[in-house]
């Protein structure tokens, strides 16, 4: 609230040296006038100061006629808000409430208003005696006597930290939602392009002569680039919360224990891993693969921040968020499993803390990071009904906090691996794909694998085919299509053509169809030739598929 020269009220004393207002001073419409011109500490019963003293709103009065425009009066609400005693406040300029993050432009605005003897209302970041910050809604007004002479400056304050935090959280959510829609749409279209590139690369690879090394290297390079593009699109879809999650009930302590070799390998030899795990940790329902990816992304970030040497502590806790808690402002109050990953690095710069989960934002050198790792963590947590946050630790270093909603029920057993049986005869596949290039590729790959394929471009066309010819062992359909989507088509086929098995594919996901999609096997675009064949055999050769 102050300025090094003139103060919060920091009017320059060379400007306000007397009791009279300059003829050029603005009219003081709405300003306070009082009859008693004695200093407030000598006139404690003056109605103006008596009112200020008893109000619950923090208030102060400064004297512009004294050097450095000091505070000459404060009420109990002001001492309570700031943590200072009256003795520590009276006689000092308001700048003691300022700190490193106080906006100097706002202070300059206050100073300019005071020098012009004008009212001013601003919101400024101030500091309490204990070093904590609060957002202060400050209103400063000149106080005149009956003759129109300037007596004091009056300042009322209000701690609006909760309101500001709520507004910032809403703004952040709106920004992330807008960016998510954009990146999700781009990733979906890009996945279809990658599917064509990767698919025809696999077909070429199968037909290249083993002795043609140059052609082999070219195909491998194309395949590697397509695979890299696929990874990037999956990260974008994770941020946009448009990836299909296959969640199950699990315990994070078990995941960390099972994942231990990968955790230590990712951290590197120079990083010591400490674990502090809650004994009776609650279960949560999440996609274990995406949870592992999120943990590895945070560990990689911590390793790079510590330049490969330091300590990382992984902690799990059961937490209950009550109404009104800081975390509950962005999460529904309730029971959560909290996973924290803390490092001993330099911490997170305050200037980038609100951007750290943004896609493509990175502080690493060119070529050493895409800026998508932490955005993937953010998207996964939001899609799982949780929250990702970051804060600096008091001893030093950064701490990432992941809140997962608690789930009840028993842990699910891992499914028994399916043994693929021999393929008998020519099996017929009804393929549904609205993108022509992707459809032509899929038919070529399936025919190359030995299947007989009928390709259509809509769910309605697929049902028309089935009405005249129901002899298909497999329906292989994209999920997102104009008109009836792939999940709705699969439900009709399961009801009316029970002998036909279903395999879904998508490079995208949507909350409206996710629940229905979980009833079917799914392969994510862009898929490889061998991966597609394995998934088809898993569907067709599982027990009961032929009945």
N, C-alpha and C positions, 0 to 999 in steps of 0.2 A: 504494500500500500504506500509506498513512498518513493522519493527520489533523492539521490545523493546530495543534491543542492537545495531543492525546495520542498521535497517531502510530499506526502500523500496529499495530502493537503499541503504539501510543501510549497506554499506560496513563497516566492522570493521576497525576503524582508525589505529589500530596497524598493519593491513595488508597493508593498503595503506597510508603509511606515507610520501612518496616522490613522485616526479614527474615521476621518471623512472619506467618502467614496469619491473617486475621480469623476469629474463631470462627464467624461467619456465612458464611464462604466455602464454596463447594461442595466436595464430596469430589473429589479429583483422581484418579479412576479412570483407569488407563491412562497417566497422565502419567509423565514421566521422573524418576527419582531418582538423584542422584550423591553420592558421598562427599566429593569434593574441592570445597571451597567457594572455592578461590583463583580469581581472574579467569582466563579461558582464555588470555590472552596471557602470563600468568606461569606457567601450567601446561600447556605445549604437549604433554606426554606423557600427559595424562589420557586414559583410554580413550574417554570420551565425545567429547571434542573431536578426538581422533585419528581416530575413526570418521567424524565429520562432515567432517573435512578431506579425507578420501580418497574419499568417496562421489561418484558421478557426478550425483547429484541436487542441484540448487542449494539451499544451506542457509545460514541466518544464526542468530545468537544476539544477543538484546538484553538490556540490564540495566535493569530497571524501578526500581532503586534510585538511578539517576543521573537528573539533570534531563533531560527530553525523551526518556527511554527510548531511548538511542542503540544502534546496532549496535556490538557489541564483538568480533564474530567473524564471518567469512564464509569459505566455501570457494572453491576455484578454479572450480567449476561455476557459482557465483553470479556471479563476476566475468565469466566467459565469456558468460553469458546476458544480462547487463545492459550489458556494454561498459565498465563502470567499473573502475578499479584498486582494490586493497584499501585504499590510502591515501585514496582518494576516498570510500570506503564507511564504514570504521570511524570511529566517533565521531559519526556523523550519524543522524538519525531516518530511517525508511524512506520518508517522504513524498516524497523526491526522485524516486521512481519514478512518482509520480502525474503526471497531465496533464489537459488540458481535458476529455477524454472519459471520464475515470475516473468510475465511478458513485459518487456521494457516499453513496448509501444503503448500498452494500456497505462503504464505509469506516466508516460509522457502526455497521454490524453488527460489524466487527472491533473497533472501539473499545469497544463495549458488552461484548463477550466478554472483552476484556483487563481492563476495569475490574472485572468480576465474577470474574476469574481462572478463566476457562473455556476449554476448547478451542473452536476454530472452524475450519471449512473453507469456503472461498468461491472463486469464480472472479472475478477482477478484471482490468481492462485496465490494464496498466502500460506505461511508456515506457523505452526504452533510452537510453543516452547520446547516440546519434546522432539521437534524435527519433522513431525508428520505434516502433510499438506491438506488444505481444504480449499474448496472453491467459495469465494466470498462475493456475494452480490452487494456491492458497495454503492451507497447513495450519499453524495456530499453536497451540502447546501450552505450558502452564507447566512449568517444570523445578524440582523440589524436591530438598532434601537429605534425608538419612536421618531427620531430625527432623520433616520435614514443612514446613520453612520454604521459602518461595519464593526461588529463586535467580535464574533467568533466564526469558526467553521464547524458545522455539525455533520457528523458522519454516522449513518446507520448501516448496519451490516446484517447479513444473513448467510448462514452456512448452507450452500446449495449443492454440496458434493454429491449427494444421492441423486439429485435431479440430473446433474451433468453426466454422471456415470451411466444413468439410464439412457440419456440422449445419445451418448457416445456408443453404447452397446447397440441401440437401435440403428444408428447410422452405419455401424460396422456390419450389422446383419444385412441391412439393405444393400450395402456395397457388395458384400460377398454373394448375396443372392443374384444381383445383376451380373456380376462377373461369372458366377456359376452357370447361369443360363447361356451366356455367350460361349464359354469354353465347352460346355456340354454339347451344344449344337455343332461346334467345330469338330470336336473329337468324334462324334457320331459319324459325320460325313467322311472324316479322314480315315476312320476305321474301315469303311467300305472300300476306299481307294487302296488302303494297305492290304486288304483281303485279296484284291485282284492282283496286286504286285507279288505278294507272298505266294499266292496260289499258283500262278503261272511260273514263278521261279521254281517251285517244287516240281512242277511238271517238266520243266526244262532240265532240271537236275537229274531226274530219273531217266532222261533220254540222251544225255551227253555221254559220249564215249569215254571210258575210264582213262584213256591215254591222252585226251585233250586237256592238258593242264591249264592252258590259258582260258578256255571256256569255263572250266571248273572254278578257277579263281574269280572270274567275272560273276558267275552265278552266286558263289559264296558271298561276294561283296554286296551284291544286291540283296541277298537274303539277310545279311547282318544289318544293313541299313534299314530294311523293312522291320526287322525285329526291334531295332532301337526306336523306330517310329511307333511301333505298337506299345512299347513300354511307356513312352511319353503320353500317348493317348489314354492309356489306363490311368496314369497319374492325373491327367486332366479330368477324366470321368470321375475319379475318386474325389477330387476337389468339388466338382459340380454335383456330387451325390447322385450320379447317374450310372453307377456301376451296380450290378446285381450281386447282393450279399447273400451268401449261403450260411446263415448263422446257426449256431447250436449252443446248448447250455454247457458252459465250461467254467473252470476255475483258473484265474490268472496265475496263481502260484504254480499250478501244474504246467501251464504253458511256458512260464519262465524256466522251470526246471527242465522240461523236455527240450527247450530251445537253447539250453546253456552253451553247447559247443558253437552254435552259430553266433550267439551273442558275443562270446569271447573272441571269435575269429573276426567279427566285424569291428570290435573295439580296437583290436591290435595288441601287440605284445607290450607296448609302452603304457597301456591304460589298465589300471586295476579296477575290477568290477566288484562292488560290494552289494550285498542283498539284505534287505531288511523287510521281511515278509510277515504279514499278519497271520497268526496261527490259525484262526477260524475265519478265513476270508470268505465273504459271500460269493455266490455264483453270479454270473452274468451271461446274457445271451448275445453272442457276437459271432462274426465270421472269423474263425481262428487264423486263416491265411492272411486276411487284411490286418488283423491285430498284430501278427508277426511282422508284416511289412511296416506298419506304423512304428513299432518298437525299433526296428532296424534303422528306419529313417532318422529317428531321434538320436539313436546311438551314433550314427554316422555324423550327424551334425555336431554332437558333443565331442567326438574324436577330432574332428577338423578344428573346432574352436580351441581345443587344448593342444593343437599341433601334434597330436599323437602321443602325448605324455601327460598323465594326470590320473584322476580317480573319478569313477562314475558310480553313483549309488542308486540302485533300483529299489523302490519302496512300494509296498501295497498296504492299503488301509481300508477299513470299513468306515464310511463317513455318513452322517445324516445332515442334510442341508435344511435348516429351519427357514421359515419365512423371514425375509429381510436380510439374510446373509449376503455378502458380496457375490459369492458364486451363484446363489439362488436368483440373482437378478438376471442371469442368463440361462438358468436351468430351473426346471420345476422343483420346488422343495420336495425332499424325499430321501430315500436311501440309495447310496452309490458306492461302487468300488472305485477307489482312487489309486491310480498308478502314477508314481512320480519318478522322473529320471533327472537326477541332479549331477552336474559336473563341476570341476574345479577350474574352469576356464575363466575368461575375462568378463563373462556375463553378457547381457543383451543391452546394446546401446539404446537409451531411452528414445532416440530419434527414429529408430527402426522397429521398436517393439510392436507398434500397431500395424506394421506391414509384414511381419515375419511369416504369416500364414498366407500371404497373397501369392498367387501363381506367378512364376517367373521372377519373383523378387529374390535376389541373392546378394550376399556380401562377399562371395568368393570371387577369385580372379576368373577372367574369361577362360572358358573351357574346363573349369573345375566344378561346375555345378549348373543345373538347369533352373534351380529355384522352384522345383515342383515337389520335392520330398516332403516338406512340412505342409504344403498346401494339400497334399494327399492325406496326411494325418488329419488335418482340419476337416476335410470332406468326409472321411471315414467316421470320425467321431460324431459329426452332426447327423450323418445318415443312421448311426447306431443309437441316436437319442441321447448322446452324451455331449461332452465339451472338452476342447483342447485349449489350454492356456499356458502362458509362460511368464515367469517372474524372475527377478534377480534375488539371489540368496544373500543374507546379511554377511556371512563370512567371505563371500565372493563366488562367482560362478552363476550359471543359469539353471533354472529348474523348470522342466516341462511337467504339466499336470494334466492327466487324462481321467475324466470322470465317466464311468460306465454305469448305466442304471442297473440296480440289483434285480435279479430274477430268481424266482423260487422254482423248486422241483428238483428231481434227481438228475445227475449227470448222465449224458447219453453215451452209450458205448460206440466205439468206432466201428463202422460197417465192415463186414468181412469182405476181403478182396474177391472180386469176381473172376472165375476162371473162364477164359474164352474158349468156346467149343469150336469145332471145325465148321467152316462155312459150307452149307450144302445147297447146291443148285444156284440159280441166279435169283437174287432177292431184289424185289422191286421197291423203289423209293419214290414217293411223291414229294417233290421239292417245291417250296413256295418262297419266292423272293421277288420283291417289287423293283429292286435295282437290277437292270438288265445285265450290266457287266458282271456283277457278283453272281447272278443266277447262271449265266453262261459258264463262268468259272466253276461254280459248284457242280454243275452237270458234268463238265469235263473231268473234274477230279473224281467224282463218284463213278463215272463210267470207266475211268482208268483203273479204279479199284475193283471193278468187276460187277457193279450193280447196274440194273436196268433203271433208268431215270425218266420220269415225266416231270417237266418243269412248267409251272404256272406262276403268274405274277400277282395273284391276289387270293385271299381266303375264299371269296365267293367262287372263283374259278376252280379252286381245289375241291370244294364241296360238289360242284357240278361234275367234275371228273369222277369223284367217288360214287355218285349216284349211278353212273353208267358202268364203272369198273372199280369194285371195292377190293380187288386183289393186290393190296400193297402191304408189305411187311413193315414199312416205316414211313411216317410223316416227318419230314425235315423242313421246318418252317422258321422264317425270321419272325421276331416278335413285333417290331414296330412297322406297321404297314397302314396305308390309307384304308378307311372303312373298318372292317373286322380285323382286330389284331391277332397275332399268332397264338396268344393264350386262349382267346375265345374260340379260335378254330380248333385248338387242341382239345378243349373241353367238349366240343361237339363230336369230334372224332372218337374220344374216349367213350362217350355215351352211345354213339350209333355204330361205331366200327371198332369194337373192343379188341379185335385181333390185330389191329394196326398199332404199333408202338409209336411213341412220339419223342423227337429230339428237337429242342428249341435252340435258336442261335440269336445273338444280339451283340451289338457293340455299345449298347446303351441300356438304361433301365429307367423305370418310372414307378413312383410309389403306387400309382393306381393299379398297376398290373403285377407288381412284385409278388404279392401274396399268392396269386394264382399260378405264377411261373414256378414257384418253389415246389409244386406238385410234379414237376417234370424234370428230366435231365436237360442240361443246358451246356452248350459249348460257346465260348466267347469269341467274337471276332476280334482281330483276324486269326483264324485257326490254320494250323499246318495240315498237310495231307495225311501224315501218319497219325496225328492227334485226332483228326476227324474219323479215321478208320477205327481207331481204338475206342472212341466214344460210341460209334455205331455198334460195334461188336458188343460193348458193355450193355447197350440197351437191348439188342436182339438176342443175346445169349444168356441173359440173366434168367434165373429160375422163374417159370411161369409165363415167359414172354411168348411162347409158342401156343399157349392154350387159348 
